[in-house]
Amino acid sequence: MSKPDEPVRPESDDAGVPHPGVPDVGGDQESPVADNSAATRVSTTVPAAEEHLVASSSRGRVDLGVTPAMQIASAWSWRFLVIVAAVLVIGYGMRYLSEVVVPVTVGVLLTALLVPVTNGLQKLRLPRGPAAGITVIATIVVVAGLLTLVGAQIASQFDKLSAQVGEGVQQLRDMLRISFGLTEKDITDSLNKLRETVMSGGGIGQRAAEVGTTATHAIAGMFIALFCLFFFLYQGPQIWAWVVRLFPLHARDKADSSGRKAWVSLTAFVRATIIVAAVDAIGISLGAAILGLPLVSAIGILVFVGAFVPVVGALVSGIVAVLVALVAKGPIVAIIMLAVVIGVQQLEAHVLQPFLLGRAVSVHPLAVILAIATGVVVAGIVGALLAVPTAAVLNTIINHLAGNDVDPEPPRPIPRTIPRRRPPRRPVDDPLP
């Protein structure tokens, strides 16, 4: 009920807008009921929505719900898959063309070894072409002479060695019979089963065909390697300049410097390996000769070739030398030969290789083992021989491109002819001085 001195006013009109005369409740002071501070605190504690990938469409910007972490992971993933696919394609192509790739790689390694000989002949005022030809012919003569020496030694001592092998097999049978309680019949039956397994199913013919095919491929690869060796020695800089020109213009300097760095690393590796292999062969051959073992030259050449495969080659060649000592002279001499092999290999691992290779070729032992295993899978024994220098070259190129060179001085780039700049034309109305 209203007071008589206050006129009664309607609260609002039809539109719901209050009249000016009606007091605005809660507009000028804070309501004692509403807890505005609590509402403010609640609104500030609500977490903001995460940023998502937003795409534009005909209806405006659409949130796809992809978080930044998922965007980064997907970007890394597809790039990684592309790199793996590229590596697999390159590896498959190299394996498919291994009959060409392997001889060319052998030619590159021989070039790194023999290019000082060609350079020396050229310094004697011999043209580059004849110097390269003489180097190749001399290499063939040396390799053929070594093979002839080994063959003659094996032929001269074949009868004696066969008798010693027979005695060693008989001693092994006696050891098996005494130590493991096997009878002579058990040993003979096991040998007969092994012989039947080897000869059954046309295995001999199949293996003969495989050996014939492998020999044909080896001869063809040898001729390709020698052909590449001659031209690498004769026109190596021109061939490399042509390869560099295949790259885009802005990448040629990096390609050239990477190749020169890799060549320095490769030559250091090959020459150091030659010295290490020679020391191993001489040391083990001297030990075998002092102990009176047969096939001293064959053992030395086997050790020399095996030294080109780090870890594995030294192990295999050492086992062969110890087995020859065991068959020829008995267990005591075999133990002495084992001590000689271990001593020579320790000298190689702890003195020669760190001193000769130094910082030029620094590949982790784990990388060496993995490279050898990959080389065996891809190309067999030849792949094992080429695995470590390939790993050393790749390591050098990657470090150079990443800016992690051990030697800060980059190799000199390929000389390029700089075009002459024409002087600017003088204007017609410019008076001569």
QUIBEL-V568482 format. One line per field, one symbol per residue. phi: phi as a letter, one per 40 degrees, with the letter a starting at -180 (. if undefined). burial: + if it has 16 or more other ideal C-beta (glycine too) atoms within 10 Angstrom, else -. A space follows every 10 residues. Layout:
phi = ???
burial = ???
//
This chain:
phi = .ccccbccbc cacccgcccc cccccgcbac cccccccccc cccccccccc cbcbbcacch cbccgccdcc cccccccccc cccccccccc ccccccbccb cccccccccc cccbcccccc ccccgcdccc cccccccccc cccccccccc ccccccbccc cccccccccc cccccccccb gccccccccc cccccccccc ggcccccccc cccccccccc ccccccccdc ccccbdcccc cccccccccc bccccccccc cccccccccc cccccccccc cccccccccc cgccfccccc ccccccccbd gccccccccc ccccccccbh cccccccccc cccccccccb bccccccfcc bbbcdccccc ccccccccbg cccccccccc cccccccccc ccgbcccccc cccccbcccc ccccccdccc ccc
burial = ---------- ---------- ---------- ---------- ---------- ---------- ---------- ---------- ---------- -------+-- ++++++++++ +++++-++-- ++-------- +++-++--+- ---------+ --+---+--- +--+------ -----+---- ---------- ---------- ---------- ---------- +--+++-+++ -+++-+---+ ---+------ -+-+++++++ ++++++++++ +++-+++-++ +-+++-++-- +-++++++++ ++++++++++ -+++--++-+ ++-++++++- --++-+++-+ +--++--+-- -++--++--+ +-+---++-- ++-+++-++- -+++++++++ +++-+++-++ ---------- +--+------ ---------- ---
//
